[in-house]
Amino acid sequence: MSKEWVEVFVTYDAMEAEIIKDILESGDISVVLRSAKISPYPVNIGKFGEIKILVRKQDKERAEEVIKAFQ
């Protein structure tokens, strides 16, 4: 089994990222949120505001279906 993480969704909304993470995890899909934000500075411009949702490579297709249904 591959342990490689792949990006399935990008958002600028931390709440949306957490909701999607919770939905995916409730379906037994491991999730990692990755962000370039620097904690003490609330910079949300361009790439600094992105929150990437990553899943294991073997879960990519199923995760994309779940996210599509969520939207």
N, C-alpha and C positions, 0 to 999 in steps of 0.2 A: 504494500500500500504506500502510495506517495504521501509525503509529509510536506510537499511544496504548497505554499500559500499563493492564491491568485486573487486578483481584485475582481469583485462582482458588482460593486456599486460605489459611487462617490456622491457625497452630499456636503452642504455647507451648514447644515442644521444638526446640532449635537443631539437634540431630542429625537429627530427622525432616525439618526444613526443608532441610537439606543433602542428605539422601537423595533427597527429591522433586526438588530442583533438579538433581541429577546425572541422575536418571531422565529428566526432561524434556529436559535438554540433550543426552542421548544420542540422543534422538529429534528432534534439530535444532529444538528450541523454545527461544528465548531467554528467560532467566529473570532477574528481579531480586528479591532478598530485601530487604525493608524492615522495620526495627524501630525502636522508640522507646527501646530500651535505651541507657543511658549507660554506656560502657565501664568506668570504674573502680568503678561501683556496680552490683552484681548484683541489681537490682530486677526481680522477676518478678511483680508484682502488677497485675491488671487489664490495661488497655491497654498498660502499660509492658512487659509480658511477651510481647506479641504479636509474631509474626514473620509478615509477610504475603508471600505468594508471588505475584508479578506476572508476567504474560506479555503479549505483544503482542496487541492486540484480535483480530487475524485468527487467532491460535493458541488462543484461549480454549476453544473447543469440544473441540478435540483434546487440549488439556492436561487438561481436566476428565475426559475419558475415561481418560487415562493415570493420573491420580491415583485415580480410582475403581477401576481395575483393581489399583493398588498396594495399596489399603486392603483 
